[in-house]
Amino acid sequence: MGELFNFSEFDKAERESMDVHKIDFNKFLSQLSGKSRSDSKPSHCLYCEEENNKFCNSHSVPASFLRNIAVDGKVYTTNVILDLPILETEKGVNNSGTFQIICRKCDSEIFKEYENVRNYDETPSNKMLAQIAMKNHLRNIGKRRFEISLYKNMIEAITKKADKRYVQMYFSEMLSVSRIDLLEYVRDFKRAKKAIEKGWDNEYYLFFYHKLEYVVPIAFQGEVCINFDFCGNAINEVYVKSKSYKLHSLHISIFPMASYSIIMMFINKNSNRLRQFYKQFNSLELHDKLSAINYIIFSLSEDVFMSKSIHDKFIEDEALKKIAGLTTIQFADSPIKDHDLLKTTFDLSDRHNIQNFLLMCHENAYE
């Protein structure tokens, strides 16, 4: 009988053990991460391709948007929900969702249209969508490059203390998946870059764009891979390990501005498997659309940033903990061939079971 690993299911004893060993673990992880970060650092800016030794601290969510929900310059990470002792629960705006693979000059130029708040007085242009998509791909490229180096270094570090064959088998599998993902993100990045340079106006399809007349207490920008639509029909086969199989991702942006919020979703024009999803989505009432977006980002991403003004009763909700802890990591004696487990776990009808932060005003989030 297979099951999926959920980060929220660590029991009290396991959490206490994490807390006891937190200093040693953080020291070990810091050394490993430092080496992996150095190993994965490119020699050239990925956009202009010029050789560079100093890369910009690019933000997945524009820092100017994050500051609108920050308290004393800091925001919560999703670990404030899971409360794992070995992970950070808050970060300064300047260190939230950052990656370093493009130069400072490119960072200041290639995203400026979508990062300009004045451009949201009207529906975003295709160039703005391409810039958002390109940054999402760059962020994921940075993640995968780091993970590949990390897995290689972990094999070397851990095999000295554990069963070598088991560790090599596990991390070799993770390496294989990350390498396939990296190739796909690089292709998508090059496509987005070309769309900007060539001025293509139909590369992306914006199927949801809404301006809320209040500031939501969360921020998000990224691409997610949803498994099923609202009727339970499969969209992406997440366990297929083939270079020829392309996952169709969904780009989501939640931008808290000074006095309002922008919520939008779009896809690449060739993401045909998402067609039924967005048709079903567009048939929902606005509050239900926002519930679906809220559920999707918390269940499929660890990159949601939250205001420290949010009341503890919402963060400590058990249903939210379970959703935020979801993973597709399987525990089973043999590979699970059908979709039943995933379909039950990532059921969009569960969107009503958790607090919808997109219906919450930042100023009243503490109530």
C-alpha positions as CSV (number, residue, x, y, z in Angstrom):
1,M,0.0,0.0,0.0
2,G,1.6,3.3,-1.1
3,E,1.4,6.6,0.6
4,L,2.7,10.1,0.0
5,F,5.1,11.8,2.4
6,N,3.6,14.9,4.0
7,F,5.9,17.4,5.9
8,S,3.2,18.2,8.4
9,E,3.1,14.6,9.7
10,F,6.3,14.7,11.7
11,D,5.3,13.8,15.3
12,K,6.2,15.5,18.5
13,A,9.2,13.3,19.1
14,E,10.6,13.8,15.6
15,R,10.2,17.6,15.9
16,E,11.9,17.6,19.3
17,S,14.8,15.5,17.8
18,M,15.1,18.1,15.0
19,D,15.2,20.9,17.6
20,V,17.9,19.1,19.7
21,H,20.1,18.5,16.6
22,K,19.3,21.8,14.9
23,I,22.7,23.4,15.5
24,D,24.6,20.4,14.2
25,F,22.3,19.9,11.3
26,N,22.4,23.6,10.3
27,K,26.2,23.6,10.5
28,F,26.3,20.5,8.3
29,L,23.7,21.9,5.9
30,S,25.4,25.3,5.8
31,Q,28.7,23.7,4.7
32,L,27.0,21.4,2.2
33,S,24.8,24.3,0.8
34,G,27.8,26.6,0.5
35,K,29.8,24.1,-1.5
36,S,26.8,23.2,-3.7
37,R,26.0,26.9,-4.3
38,S,29.6,27.5,-5.4
39,D,29.6,24.4,-7.6
40,S,26.3,25.4,-9.3
41,K,27.3,29.0,-9.9
42,P,27.5,29.7,-13.6
43,S,30.5,31.5,-15.1
44,H,28.3,33.6,-17.4
45,C,25.1,35.6,-17.0
46,L,22.3,33.3,-18.4
47,Y,20.7,36.2,-20.2
48,C,23.4,38.3,-21.9
49,E,25.9,35.4,-21.7
50,E,28.8,37.7,-20.7
51,E,31.3,36.4,-18.2
52,N,30.5,37.5,-14.7
53,N,31.8,36.9,-11.2
54,K,29.1,38.9,-9.4
55,F,25.5,38.0,-9.9
56,C,22.5,40.1,-8.9
57,N,20.3,39.0,-6.0
58,S,17.2,38.7,-8.2
59,H,13.8,38.2,-6.4
60,S,11.1,35.8,-7.6
61,V,8.5,38.3,-6.3
62,P,9.6,41.9,-6.8
63,A,10.9,43.2,-3.6
64,S,8.9,46.4,-4.0
65,F,5.7,44.2,-3.9
66,L,6.9,42.2,-0.9
67,R,7.5,45.3,1.1
68,N,3.7,46.1,1.0
69,I,3.0,43.2,3.3
70,A,6.3,43.1,5.3
71,V,6.4,43.9,9.0
72,D,9.6,45.4,10.2
73,G,11.2,44.5,6.9
74,K,10.3,40.7,7.2
75,V,7.8,38.2,5.9
76,Y,6.9,34.7,6.9
77,T,7.9,31.7,4.8
78,T,5.6,28.7,4.4
79,N,7.5,27.0,7.2
80,V,5.7,29.2,9.6
81,I,2.8,26.8,8.9
82,L,4.8,23.5,9.0
83,D,6.9,24.8,11.9
84,L,9.9,22.5,11.3
85,P,12.7,23.5,13.6
86,I,15.5,23.0,11.0
87,L,13.9,25.5,8.5
88,E,13.5,29.3,8.6
89,T,10.0,30.7,9.4
90,E,10.7,34.2,8.4
91,K,13.1,36.2,6.1
92,G,14.0,39.7,5.4
93,V,12.5,41.1,2.2
94,N,16.0,41.4,0.6
95,N,16.6,37.7,1.1
96,S,13.2,36.3,0.2
97,G,12.9,34.1,-2.9
98,T,16.2,35.1,-4.3
99,F,18.4,33.5,-7.0
100,Q,21.8,34.5,-8.5
101,I,22.3,33.6,-12.2
102,I,22.0,36.8,-14.1
103,C,24.1,40.0,-13.9
104,R,22.9,43.2,-12.2
105,K,22.6,45.1,-15.5
106,C,20.2,42.4,-17.0
107,D,18.2,42.2,-13.8
108,S,17.5,46.0,-13.9
109,E,16.5,45.9,-17.6
110,I,14.8,42.6,-18.5
111,F,12.0,42.7,-15.9
112,K,11.3,46.4,-15.7
113,E,7.9,46.5,-17.5
114,Y,6.2,43.9,-15.3
115,E,7.9,45.2,-12.1
116,N,6.5,48.7,-12.8
117,V,3.3,49.1,-10.7
118,R,1.9,51.7,-13.1
119,N,1.6,49.1,-15.9
120,Y,-1.1,47.3,-13.9
121,D,-3.6,50.1,-14.5
122,E,-4.5,48.0,-17.6
123,T,-4.4,44.4,-18.5
124,P,-0.7,43.2,-18.6
125,S,0.9,43.1,-22.1
126,N,2.3,39.9,-23.6
127,K,5.7,41.3,-23.0
128,M,5.0,41.6,-19.3
129,L,3.7,38.0,-19.2
130,A,6.9,36.8,-21.0
131,Q,9.0,38.6,-18.5
132,I,7.2,37.0,-15.6
133,A,7.5,33.5,-17.3
134,M,11.2,34.1,-18.0
135,K,11.9,35.0,-14.3
136,N,9.9,31.9,-13.2
137,H,12.1,29.8,-15.5
138,L,15.3,31.4,-14.3
139,R,14.3,30.9,-10.7
140,N,13.7,27.2,-11.4
141,I,17.0,26.9,-13.4
142,G,18.8,28.2,-10.3
143,K,17.0,25.8,-8.1
144,R,17.7,22.7,-10.2
145,R,21.4,23.6,-10.7
146,F,21.7,23.9,-7.0
147,E,19.9,20.7,-6.3
148,I,22.0,18.7,-8.8
149,S,25.2,19.9,-7.0
150,L,23.6,19.3,-3.6
151,Y,22.6,15.7,-4.5
152,K,26.1,15.0,-5.8
153,N,27.7,16.4,-2.6
154,M,25.2,14.6,-0.3
155,I,26.1,11.2,-1.9
156,E,29.8,11.9,-1.2
157,A,29.1,13.2,2.4
158,I,26.4,10.7,3.6
159,T,27.8,7.5,2.1
160,K,30.6,7.7,4.6
161,K,28.0,7.1,7.4
162,A,25.2,5.1,5.7
163,D,24.5,2.2,3.4
164,K,26.2,3.3,0.2
165,R,24.1,1.4,-2.2
166,Y,20.8,2.7,-0.8
167,V,21.9,6.4,-0.7
168,Q,23.4,6.2,-4.2
169,M,20.2,4.7,-5.5
170,Y,17.9,7.4,-3.9
171,F,20.0,10.4,-4.9
172,S,20.7,9.0,-8.3
173,E,17.0,9.0,-8.9
174,M,16.7,12.6,-7.6
175,L,19.6,13.6,-9.9
176,S,17.9,12.1,-12.9
177,V,14.7,14.0,-12.3
178,S,16.4,17.3,-11.6
179,R,18.5,17.0,-14.8
180,I,15.4,16.4,-16.9
181,D,13.6,19.3,-15.2
182,L,16.7,21.5,-15.8
183,L,16.7,20.8,-19.6
184,E,13.0,21.7,-19.7
185,Y,13.4,25.0,-17.8
186,V,16.3,26.0,-20.0
187,R,14.2,25.4,-23.1
188,D,11.3,27.4,-21.7
189,F,13.6,30.2,-20.6
190,K,15.1,30.5,-24.1
191,R,11.5,30.5,-25.6
192,A,10.4,33.3,-23.2
193,K,13.6,35.3,-24.0
194,K,13.0,34.9,-27.7
195,A,9.3,36.0,-27.3
196,I,10.5,39.2,-25.7
197,E,13.3,39.9,-28.3
198,K,11.0,39.1,-31.2
199,G,8.0,41.0,-29.8
200,W,5.7,38.0,-30.1
201,D,2.2,38.9,-28.9
202,N,0.6,35.5,-28.6
203,E,3.1,33.3,-26.8
204,Y,1.1,33.3,-23.6
205,Y,-2.6,33.1,-22.8
206,L,-3.8,35.2,-19.8
207,F,-7.0,33.5,-18.8
208,F,-7.5,35.2,-15.4
209,Y,-6.6,38.8,-14.4
210,H,-8.3,40.6,-11.5
211,K,-7.6,43.6,-9.4
212,L,-8.8,43.4,-5.8
213,E,-9.5,46.7,-4.1
214,Y,-7.6,45.7,-1.0
215,V,-4.1,44.4,-0.1
216,V,-3.9,40.6,0.5
217,P,-1.5,39.4,3.2
218,I,0.4,37.0,0.9
219,A,2.6,37.2,-2.2
220,F,3.5,34.7,-4.8
221,Q,5.1,34.4,-8.2
222,G,5.9,31.1,-9.8
223,E,4.9,28.3,-12.1
224,V,3.2,25.2,-10.7
225,C,2.4,21.8,-12.2
226,I,-1.1,20.8,-11.4
227,N,-1.9,17.1,-11.6
228,F,-5.7,17.1,-12.2
229,D,-8.5,19.4,-13.3
230,F,-11.7,20.2,-11.3
231,C,-13.3,17.0,-12.6
232,G,-10.4,14.8,-11.6
233,N,-9.1,14.4,-15.1
234,A,-5.3,13.9,-15.4
235,I,-3.3,16.9,-16.7
236,N,0.3,16.0,-16.0
237,E,1.9,12.6,-15.5
238,V,4.3,13.8,-12.8
239,Y,6.2,10.5,-12.5
240,V,7.1,10.2,-16.2
241,K,10.9,10.3,-16.5
242,S,11.3,11.0,-20.2
243,K,13.0,13.9,-21.9
244,S,10.3,13.8,-24.6
245,Y,7.4,14.3,-22.1
246,K,6.8,17.9,-21.3
247,L,4.9,19.0,-18.2
248,H,2.4,21.8,-18.9
249,S,2.8,24.4,-16.1
250,L,0.6,27.2,-14.8
251,H,2.0,30.6,-14.1
252,I,0.5,32.3,-11.0
253,S,1.1,35.8,-9.7
254,I,-0.2,37.4,-6.5
255,F,1.1,40.9,-6.2
256,P,0.1,43.0,-3.2
257,M,0.4,46.7,-4.1
258,A,0.2,49.7,-1.8
259,S,-3.6,49.9,-1.8
260,Y,-4.8,47.0,-4.0
261,S,-3.8,43.5,-5.2
262,I,-3.2,41.9,-8.6
263,I,-4.1,38.3,-9.1
264,M,-3.4,36.6,-12.5
265,M,-2.9,33.2,-14.1
266,F,-1.6,32.4,-17.6
267,I,-0.1,29.5,-19.6
268,N,2.1,29.0,-22.6
269,K,0.1,28.9,-25.8
270,N,1.0,25.3,-26.4
271,S,-0.2,24.0,-23.0
272,N,-3.1,22.2,-24.5
273,R,-3.6,19.8,-21.6
274,L,-4.6,22.8,-19.4
275,R,-7.4,23.9,-21.7
276,Q,-10.2,22.0,-19.8
277,F,-8.8,23.3,-16.5
278,Y,-9.0,27.0,-17.4
279,K,-12.5,26.5,-19.0
280,Q,-13.7,24.9,-15.7
281,F,-11.9,27.6,-13.7
282,N,-13.5,30.4,-15.7
283,S,-17.0,29.0,-15.0
284,L,-16.5,29.6,-11.2
285,E,-17.6,32.6,-9.2
286,L,-14.9,35.0,-8.2
287,H,-14.6,33.9,-4.6
288,D,-14.3,30.3,-5.7
289,K,-11.6,31.2,-8.3
290,L,-9.7,32.8,-5.5
291,S,-10.2,29.7,-3.3
292,A,-8.8,27.5,-6.1
293,I,-5.7,29.8,-6.6
294,N,-5.1,29.9,-2.8
295,Y,-5.3,26.1,-2.6
296,I,-3.0,25.5,-5.6
297,I,-0.2,27.7,-4.4
298,F,-0.2,26.3,-0.8
299,S,-0.4,22.7,-2.0
300,L,2.1,22.8,-4.9
301,S,4.7,25.4,-3.9
302,E,6.9,26.3,-0.9
303,D,7.5,29.8,-2.2
304,V,4.4,31.6,-0.7
305,F,5.3,34.6,1.3
306,M,3.0,35.7,4.1
307,S,2.6,38.9,6.2
308,K,3.7,38.6,9.8
309,S,0.4,40.4,10.7
310,I,-1.6,37.2,10.0
311,H,-3.2,35.9,13.2
312,D,-1.8,32.7,14.6
313,K,-5.2,31.0,14.5
314,F,-5.0,31.0,10.7
315,I,-1.4,29.8,10.5
316,E,-1.9,27.1,13.1
317,D,-4.9,25.6,11.4
318,E,-4.5,21.8,11.0
319,A,-6.2,21.7,7.6
320,L,-3.8,24.3,6.3
321,K,-0.8,22.4,7.7
322,K,-1.8,19.3,5.9
323,I,-2.2,21.1,2.6
324,A,1.0,23.0,2.9
325,G,2.9,19.8,3.8
326,L,1.8,18.0,0.6
327,T,4.5,16.4,-1.6
328,T,4.5,13.8,-4.4
329,I,7.3,11.8,-2.7
330,Q,5.9,8.2,-2.6
331,F,6.6,5.5,-0.1
332,A,5.7,2.1,-1.6
333,D,7.2,-1.3,-2.1
334,S,6.8,-0.8,-5.9
335,P,6.0,2.2,-8.2
336,I,2.3,3.3,-8.0
337,K,1.0,3.0,-11.5
338,D,-2.5,4.6,-11.2
339,H,-3.5,8.1,-10.2
340,D,-5.8,7.2,-7.3
341,L,-3.4,8.2,-4.6
342,L,-2.5,11.5,-6.2
343,K,-6.1,12.3,-7.2
344,T,-7.2,11.8,-3.6
345,T,-4.3,13.8,-2.2
346,F,-4.4,16.8,-4.6
347,D,-8.2,17.1,-4.9
348,L,-9.2,20.7,-5.9
349,S,-12.5,20.2,-4.1
350,D,-10.4,20.5,-0.8
351,R,-9.9,24.2,-1.6
352,H,-12.9,25.1,0.6
353,N,-11.3,23.4,3.7
354,I,-8.6,26.0,4.3
355,Q,-8.5,29.7,5.0
356,N,-8.6,31.7,1.8
357,F,-6.0,34.4,2.3
358,L,-7.0,36.1,-1.0
359,L,-10.3,37.1,0.6
360,M,-8.5,38.6,3.6
361,C,-7.4,42.2,3.8
362,H,-3.8,42.8,5.0
363,E,-5.0,45.4,7.5
364,N,-7.4,43.0,9.1
365,A,-5.2,39.9,8.9
366,Y,-4.5,40.0,12.6
367,E,-8.2,39.7,13.6
